Amino acid sequence: MESPFLTEGLGRGLINLSELARQLQPQLETDLWKPVGQAAVVMALRRVAERLPQHETGPLAELQLARKSGELTTRTDLTMTTYRYSENTYECHRQLLEMVAPQQGAFITVTRGINEVMVICSRPLMNVVNQVFVHERELARLENLNAVTLHLNPDTLDMPGIYHGILKKLAWEKINLVNMICTHTELTVLLEQRHTGAAISVLSRLVAH
């Protein structure tokens, strides 16, 4: 219950039960206030594994049933820049949106946190970003990023764990996410270029007809 990765590993038969039992044994003895034999832990794990579903259930299965069109959208050559939040942040944000408005099809998103503001945009817009935030303190910049957006049916908003189910699939394939952006019916993952193809493959399988 505490580790979805462990649960899925048990269900798929990927976990060495003896080694897992050895690691769990000290905590079990602490919780139960008595010695626990490793063989007994192995047997208990085997029983748990037998009761776990062998096929995909839960949020991912519901995603496939509730998908709207299975549409994926990709954007390439993005830059993510993070600035320290300041008293000028609001004005910078306003100026930025005003200056990029005439550029049809350009990708830009601004996320304001408590102490930081993050700007993700297409490379052609970087000159505008640099101009607007010229007096702000830059904390980090990552270039050559791609974005993959998964369009969800609004019904999935009522499904607990829907995002976890998607991100878990990406993590199983060792796909590193640089960042994630969510709107009402869109989940956008920001990735390094070398992980983009694998991410598209994983997300395509999730919404395949």
LUMMAR-108351 format. One record per residue (C-alpha): x, y, z; residue number from 0; residue in one letter. Coordinates in Angstrom, 2 decimals. Layout:
BEGIN
@c1:X c2:Y c3:Z pos:NUM code:a;
...
END
This chain:
BEGIN
@c1:0.00 c2:0.00 c3:0.00 pos:0 code:m;
@c1:2.90 c2:2.37 c3:0.65 pos:1 code:e;
@c1:4.73 c2:1.59 c3:-2.60 pos:2 code:s;
@c1:2.80 c2:1.30 c3:-5.89 pos:3 code:p;
@c1:6.02 c2:0.28 c3:-7.63 pos:4 code:f;
@c1:6.49 c2:-2.59 c3:-5.19 pos:5 code:l;
@c1:2.87 c2:-3.65 c3:-5.60 pos:6 code:t;
@c1:3.16 c2:-3.75 c3:-9.37 pos:7 code:e;
@c1:6.49 c2:-5.57 c3:-9.15 pos:8 code:g;
@c1:4.92 c2:-8.25 c3:-6.98 pos:9 code:l;
@c1:1.94 c2:-8.57 c3:-9.30 pos:10 code:g;
@c1:4.23 c2:-9.04 c3:-12.29 pos:11 code:r;
@c1:6.51 c2:-11.49 c3:-10.51 pos:12 code:g;
@c1:9.52 c2:-9.19 c3:-10.86 pos:13 code:l;
@c1:10.48 c2:-9.06 c3:-7.17 pos:14 code:i;
@c1:12.88 c2:-11.44 c3:-5.44 pos:15 code:n;
@c1:10.70 c2:-12.44 c3:-2.50 pos:16 code:l;
@c1:13.60 c2:-13.67 c3:-0.35 pos:17 code:s;
@c1:15.48 c2:-10.39 c3:-0.67 pos:18 code:e;
@c1:12.34 c2:-8.34 c3:-0.09 pos:19 code:l;
@c1:11.54 c2:-10.43 c3:2.99 pos:20 code:a;
@c1:15.03 c2:-9.81 c3:4.34 pos:21 code:r;
@c1:14.57 c2:-6.06 c3:3.94 pos:22 code:q;
@c1:11.10 c2:-6.05 c3:5.48 pos:23 code:l;
@c1:11.96 c2:-8.30 c3:8.41 pos:24 code:q;
@c1:13.43 c2:-5.66 c3:10.77 pos:25 code:p;
@c1:10.44 c2:-3.33 c3:10.33 pos:26 code:q;
@c1:7.97 c2:-6.18 c3:10.79 pos:27 code:l;
@c1:9.68 c2:-7.26 c3:14.02 pos:28 code:e;
@c1:9.52 c2:-3.68 c3:15.27 pos:29 code:t;
@c1:5.83 c2:-3.38 c3:14.39 pos:30 code:d;
@c1:4.89 c2:-6.76 c3:15.87 pos:31 code:l;
@c1:7.18 c2:-6.58 c3:18.92 pos:32 code:w;
@c1:8.41 c2:-10.13 c3:18.35 pos:33 code:k;
@c1:10.84 c2:-12.10 c3:16.17 pos:34 code:p;
@c1:9.63 c2:-12.90 c3:12.67 pos:35 code:v;
@c1:11.12 c2:-15.68 c3:10.55 pos:36 code:g;
@c1:12.23 c2:-14.80 c3:7.04 pos:37 code:q;
@c1:10.49 c2:-17.88 c3:5.65 pos:38 code:a;
@c1:7.19 c2:-16.71 c3:7.14 pos:39 code:a;
@c1:7.61 c2:-13.30 c3:5.47 pos:40 code:v;
@c1:8.36 c2:-14.96 c3:2.13 pos:41 code:v;
@c1:5.22 c2:-17.06 c3:2.43 pos:42 code:m;
@c1:3.12 c2:-14.00 c3:3.29 pos:43 code:a;
@c1:4.53 c2:-12.09 c3:0.31 pos:44 code:l;
@c1:3.75 c2:-15.01 c3:-1.96 pos:45 code:r;
@c1:0.13 c2:-15.00 c3:-0.79 pos:46 code:r;
@c1:-0.09 c2:-11.25 c3:-1.37 pos:47 code:v;
@c1:1.38 c2:-11.58 c3:-4.86 pos:48 code:a;
@c1:-1.13 c2:-14.29 c3:-5.76 pos:49 code:e;
@c1:-4.02 c2:-11.97 c3:-4.87 pos:50 code:r;
@c1:-2.75 c2:-9.04 c3:-6.93 pos:51 code:l;
@c1:-4.33 c2:-8.51 c3:-10.36 pos:52 code:p;
@c1:-2.26 c2:-9.79 c3:-13.27 pos:53 code:q;
@c1:-3.70 c2:-7.32 c3:-15.78 pos:54 code:h;
@c1:-3.92 c2:-3.55 c3:-15.79 pos:55 code:e;
@c1:-6.75 c2:-2.29 c3:-13.60 pos:56 code:t;
@c1:-7.61 c2:0.91 c3:-11.81 pos:57 code:g;
@c1:-6.85 c2:4.38 c3:-13.13 pos:58 code:p;
@c1:-5.07 c2:3.30 c3:-16.32 pos:59 code:l;
@c1:-7.82 c2:0.94 c3:-17.37 pos:60 code:a;
@c1:-10.35 c2:3.66 c3:-16.62 pos:61 code:e;
@c1:-8.28 c2:6.09 c3:-18.66 pos:62 code:l;
@c1:-8.59 c2:3.80 c3:-21.67 pos:63 code:q;
@c1:-12.34 c2:3.54 c3:-21.18 pos:64 code:l;
@c1:-12.82 c2:7.27 c3:-20.61 pos:65 code:a;
@c1:-10.46 c2:8.64 c3:-23.24 pos:66 code:r;
@c1:-11.92 c2:11.19 c3:-25.59 pos:67 code:k;
@c1:-9.82 c2:10.77 c3:-28.68 pos:68 code:s;
@c1:-6.45 c2:9.45 c3:-27.56 pos:69 code:g;
@c1:-4.88 c2:12.60 c3:-28.95 pos:70 code:e;
@c1:-1.23 c2:13.38 c3:-28.24 pos:71 code:l;
@c1:0.38 c2:16.70 c3:-29.08 pos:72 code:t;
@c1:4.11 c2:17.31 c3:-29.17 pos:73 code:t;
@c1:6.17 c2:20.47 c3:-29.18 pos:74 code:r;
@c1:9.91 c2:20.61 c3:-29.74 pos:75 code:t;
@c1:12.83 c2:22.93 c3:-29.10 pos:76 code:d;
@c1:11.59 c2:24.47 c3:-25.85 pos:77 code:l;
@c1:13.50 c2:26.35 c3:-23.17 pos:78 code:t;
@c1:12.62 c2:26.39 c3:-19.47 pos:79 code:m;
@c1:13.90 c2:29.35 c3:-17.45 pos:80 code:t;
@c1:13.35 c2:29.91 c3:-13.73 pos:81 code:t;
@c1:13.60 c2:33.33 c3:-12.08 pos:82 code:y;
@c1:13.48 c2:34.48 c3:-8.49 pos:83 code:r;
@c1:10.06 c2:35.92 c3:-7.66 pos:84 code:y;
@c1:10.22 c2:39.68 c3:-7.09 pos:85 code:s;
@c1:7.98 c2:42.71 c3:-6.87 pos:86 code:e;
@c1:8.41 c2:43.11 c3:-10.63 pos:87 code:n;
@c1:7.21 c2:39.61 c3:-11.53 pos:88 code:t;
@c1:3.61 c2:40.59 c3:-12.22 pos:89 code:y;
@c1:4.65 c2:43.39 c3:-14.58 pos:90 code:e;
@c1:7.14 c2:41.09 c3:-16.35 pos:91 code:c;
@c1:4.40 c2:38.52 c3:-16.81 pos:92 code:h;
@c1:2.02 c2:41.11 c3:-18.24 pos:93 code:r;
@c1:4.60 c2:42.50 c3:-20.65 pos:94 code:q;
@c1:5.61 c2:39.05 c3:-21.81 pos:95 code:l;
@c1:2.08 c2:37.96 c3:-22.70 pos:96 code:l;
@c1:1.46 c2:41.28 c3:-24.44 pos:97 code:e;
@c1:4.59 c2:41.01 c3:-26.57 pos:98 code:m;
@c1:4.09 c2:37.40 c3:-27.65 pos:99 code:v;
@c1:0.36 c2:37.69 c3:-28.37 pos:100 code:a;
@c1:0.86 c2:38.60 c3:-32.06 pos:101 code:p;
@c1:3.03 c2:35.52 c3:-32.67 pos:102 code:q;
@c1:0.51 c2:32.89 c3:-33.69 pos:103 code:q;
@c1:1.33 c2:29.29 c3:-32.82 pos:104 code:g;
@c1:4.10 c2:30.17 c3:-30.40 pos:105 code:a;
@c1:4.23 c2:28.08 c3:-27.24 pos:106 code:f;
@c1:4.63 c2:29.84 c3:-23.90 pos:107 code:i;
@c1:3.52 c2:29.09 c3:-20.37 pos:108 code:t;
@c1:4.30 c2:30.96 c3:-17.17 pos:109 code:v;
@c1:4.01 c2:29.31 c3:-13.75 pos:110 code:t;
@c1:4.27 c2:31.44 c3:-10.64 pos:111 code:r;
@c1:5.22 c2:29.69 c3:-7.43 pos:112 code:g;
@c1:5.85 c2:31.11 c3:-3.97 pos:113 code:i;
@c1:9.47 c2:32.08 c3:-4.48 pos:114 code:n;
@c1:10.03 c2:31.39 c3:-8.17 pos:115 code:e;
@c1:8.51 c2:32.02 c3:-11.56 pos:116 code:v;
@c1:9.06 c2:29.57 c3:-14.43 pos:117 code:m;
@c1:8.81 c2:30.42 c3:-18.12 pos:118 code:v;
@c1:8.61 c2:27.66 c3:-20.74 pos:119 code:i;
@c1:8.63 c2:28.82 c3:-24.34 pos:120 code:c;
@c1:9.63 c2:28.03 c3:-27.89 pos:121 code:s;
@c1:13.18 c2:28.97 c3:-28.79 pos:122 code:r;
@c1:12.11 c2:31.88 c3:-31.08 pos:123 code:p;
@c1:10.54 c2:33.59 c3:-28.06 pos:124 code:l;
@c1:13.69 c2:33.55 c3:-25.92 pos:125 code:m;
@c1:14.76 c2:36.99 c3:-27.10 pos:126 code:n;
@c1:11.47 c2:38.38 c3:-25.81 pos:127 code:v;
@c1:11.81 c2:36.52 c3:-22.51 pos:128 code:v;
@c1:15.37 c2:37.76 c3:-22.04 pos:129 code:n;
@c1:14.28 c2:41.31 c3:-22.79 pos:130 code:q;
@c1:11.36 c2:41.29 c3:-20.37 pos:131 code:v;
@c1:13.21 c2:39.57 c3:-17.51 pos:132 code:f;
@c1:16.54 c2:41.31 c3:-18.07 pos:133 code:v;
@c1:16.64 c2:42.77 c3:-14.55 pos:134 code:h;
@c1:15.34 c2:39.64 c3:-12.80 pos:135 code:e;
@c1:17.53 c2:37.06 c3:-11.11 pos:136 code:r;
@c1:17.80 c2:33.93 c3:-13.24 pos:137 code:e;
@c1:18.05 c2:30.74 c3:-11.19 pos:138 code:l;
@c1:18.18 c2:28.03 c3:-13.84 pos:139 code:a;
@c1:17.81 c2:27.45 c3:-17.57 pos:140 code:r;
@c1:17.32 c2:24.21 c3:-19.49 pos:141 code:l;
@c1:17.30 c2:24.14 c3:-23.27 pos:142 code:e;
@c1:16.53 c2:21.66 c3:-26.05 pos:143 code:n;
@c1:13.46 c2:20.29 c3:-24.29 pos:144 code:l;
@c1:10.35 c2:18.72 c3:-25.81 pos:145 code:n;
@c1:6.79 c2:18.61 c3:-24.51 pos:146 code:a;
@c1:4.21 c2:15.86 c3:-24.94 pos:147 code:v;
@c1:0.60 c2:16.69 c3:-24.10 pos:148 code:t;
@c1:-1.98 c2:14.02 c3:-23.35 pos:149 code:l;
@c1:-5.56 c2:15.19 c3:-23.85 pos:150 code:h;
@c1:-7.89 c2:13.64 c3:-21.28 pos:151 code:l;
@c1:-11.62 c2:13.22 c3:-21.12 pos:152 code:n;
@c1:-13.09 c2:15.49 c3:-18.40 pos:153 code:p;
@c1:-14.51 c2:12.35 c3:-16.75 pos:154 code:d;
@c1:-10.99 c2:11.34 c3:-15.68 pos:155 code:t;
@c1:-10.88 c2:14.27 c3:-13.25 pos:156 code:l;
@c1:-13.00 c2:12.19 c3:-10.86 pos:157 code:d;
@c1:-10.67 c2:9.18 c3:-11.01 pos:158 code:m;
@c1:-8.30 c2:9.00 c3:-8.01 pos:159 code:p;
@c1:-4.74 c2:8.22 c3:-9.00 pos:160 code:g;
@c1:-5.15 c2:8.97 c3:-12.71 pos:161 code:i;
@c1:-1.96 c2:11.04 c3:-12.88 pos:162 code:y;
@c1:-0.07 c2:8.55 c3:-10.76 pos:163 code:h;
@c1:-1.03 c2:5.75 c3:-13.11 pos:164 code:g;
@c1:0.31 c2:7.65 c3:-16.12 pos:165 code:i;
@c1:3.52 c2:8.81 c3:-14.46 pos:166 code:l;
@c1:4.16 c2:5.34 c3:-13.08 pos:167 code:k;
@c1:4.21 c2:3.94 c3:-16.60 pos:168 code:k;
@c1:6.78 c2:6.55 c3:-17.63 pos:169 code:l;
@c1:8.90 c2:5.82 c3:-14.57 pos:170 code:a;
@c1:8.89 c2:2.07 c3:-15.32 pos:171 code:w;
@c1:10.51 c2:2.89 c3:-18.66 pos:172 code:e;
@c1:13.10 c2:5.07 c3:-16.88 pos:173 code:k;
@c1:11.83 c2:8.19 c3:-18.60 pos:174 code:i;
@c1:12.92 c2:11.25 c3:-16.65 pos:175 code:n;
@c1:10.45 c2:14.14 c3:-16.48 pos:176 code:l;
@c1:11.96 c2:17.59 c3:-16.34 pos:177 code:v;
@c1:8.62 c2:19.12 c3:-15.41 pos:178 code:n;
@c1:4.87 c2:18.61 c3:-15.62 pos:179 code:m;
@c1:2.05 c2:21.03 c3:-16.42 pos:180 code:i;
@c1:-1.63 c2:20.28 c3:-15.81 pos:181 code:c;
@c1:-4.72 c2:22.11 c3:-16.99 pos:182 code:t;
@c1:-8.37 c2:21.06 c3:-16.92 pos:183 code:h;
@c1:-8.11 c2:18.27 c3:-19.48 pos:184 code:t;
@c1:-4.44 c2:18.32 c3:-20.48 pos:185 code:e;
@c1:-1.39 c2:16.71 c3:-18.94 pos:186 code:l;
@c1:1.86 c2:18.01 c3:-20.41 pos:187 code:t;
@c1:5.20 c2:16.42 c3:-19.57 pos:188 code:v;
@c1:8.44 c2:18.22 c3:-20.31 pos:189 code:l;
@c1:11.32 c2:15.97 c3:-21.34 pos:190 code:l;
@c1:14.85 c2:15.92 c3:-22.62 pos:191 code:e;
@c1:15.00 c2:15.18 c3:-26.34 pos:192 code:q;
@c1:16.51 c2:11.71 c3:-25.80 pos:193 code:r;
@c1:13.46 c2:10.60 c3:-23.77 pos:194 code:h;
@c1:10.77 c2:12.03 c3:-26.05 pos:195 code:t;
@c1:10.38 c2:9.06 c3:-28.38 pos:196 code:g;
@c1:10.04 c2:6.61 c3:-25.51 pos:197 code:a;
@c1:7.50 c2:8.84 c3:-23.75 pos:198 code:a;
@c1:5.37 c2:9.12 c3:-26.88 pos:199 code:i;
@c1:5.46 c2:5.33 c3:-27.24 pos:200 code:s;
@c1:4.31 c2:4.82 c3:-23.63 pos:201 code:v;
@c1:1.54 c2:7.41 c3:-23.78 pos:202 code:l;
@c1:0.36 c2:6.14 c3:-27.17 pos:203 code:s;
@c1:-0.10 c2:2.64 c3:-25.71 pos:204 code:r;
@c1:-2.14 c2:4.06 c3:-22.82 pos:205 code:l;
@c1:-4.70 c2:5.63 c3:-25.12 pos:206 code:v;
@c1:-4.53 c2:3.14 c3:-27.99 pos:207 code:a;
@c1:-7.88 c2:2.12 c3:-29.38 pos:208 code:h;
END
